[in-house]
Amino acid sequence: MNDNDKDKRIQDMPNHGQRPQHEHTNEQLDSKRMEEFSTELTDANLLEFEDEKSFNPGTIYGWGSIILAIISFFTWPVILGAASIVFGFVARSRGTNILGIIGIIAGALSLISAFFIIPFFS
């Protein structure tokens, strides 16, 4: 068996990122072919998307809760106070904690005044 037959049947070992050995040719390899191109896909080169300053629907529920609580001090305290508390919890679940807590507390004060304070003065 000669060396040419042996070379055709045996596969070369893997290179694992090392420069290929080309001693049999006197050509210089183009260094651009040896570069890694994964840096093109990093986030530094991607378009920067700004966070959308969109309207949060939780603010509608928060302000609605506060408005219902204020109205409930003057009329229908049980119905509007309970609605204010419900809207306050919905506002808190949607991310507007401050407005939701204000609506919950104001609605609870309206309910407490309707059940315990107003009957003593009527």
N, C-alpha and C positions, 0 to 999 in steps of 0.2 A: 504494500500500500504506500503510495507516495504522499507527499505533504499536501498536494493540491486537493486530492480526494478527502483527506482528513479535514481540511479547512472548510469544505463545502458542507459537511455533515455536522460540524460542531458550531454552535452559536457562540458569538462573543459574549463575554461577561458584561453586565450592565455598567454604565458609566457613572451614575449617581452624582451628576452635577459637575464632574471634573471635566476639564478640557480634553477633548479627544486627542489621542496620540496620532499624529500624521507624519511620522518620520520618513515614510516612503515618498512623500511629495514635499517639495520646497515651497508650497503655497502658504501664505499667511491667511488664517481664517479671519473673516470679517467679525469684528468684536460686537457689532450690533446684533448678530444672531445669537450671541451668548447671553444677552441681557434678559432679565426677567420683566415681563410686561404686566404683572399683577398690580403694580402701583397705579396703573391707569384706572382701576376700578375702586380705588379707595374713596372714602367720603370727602377727602380734601378736594378732589376734582369734580365731585358731583355738584349739581346746581343746589344752591342753598335755598330751601323753601322756608319762608317765614311762617311762623305759626299764625294761623288765621285768627284775626281778632273778631271772631264771629259772636253773635249775640247768644248768650246763655239763656235757655228757656227757664232756668231756675229763678232768674231775677224777676220774671213775670209772676211766678208763684209767690216769691218772697214779698214783692210789693203788693200783690193782691191779698196776701195774708195780713199785711199791716193795714191796708185800707179796710178790709172786712172787720178787723179788730176795732178800728176807730169807729166805724159805723155801728158796730155792735154795742158800744157804750150808750148809744142814743136810741136804738130801736132793735127789736128782736135779738136780745143778747144770747139766748140759748142757741138759736140756729146759726147766726152769723159768728158767734164766738167759737162754736164747734167747727164751722167751716174754716175759720181763721187758723185753728189748730191743725186741721188736716192739711191746709195749704202750706202751713209752716213746715210740717214734716216732709211734704213733697219738695219744697224748696231746699231743705237740708239734704235730701237724697240726691238732688241735682247739683249740689256743689256750692250753693249760696247759703253758707251756714249762718252768717250774721243776720241776714234778713229773715231767715227761717226761725231762728231763736227769738227774735223780737216779735214776730207774728205769733209764735206759740205762747210766749209769756203774756202778751197783750190779750190774746183770746182766752187764756186761762183766767186772767184777772177779770175779764168781762163775765165769764161764767160764774166765778166765785162771787162777784158782786151781784149777779142776777139771783143766785140761790141763797146767799147768806146776808147780804147787806141791804139790798133794796126792799125785801119784805119787811124789815124792821121800820123803815121810814114810810111805808105806804099805809 
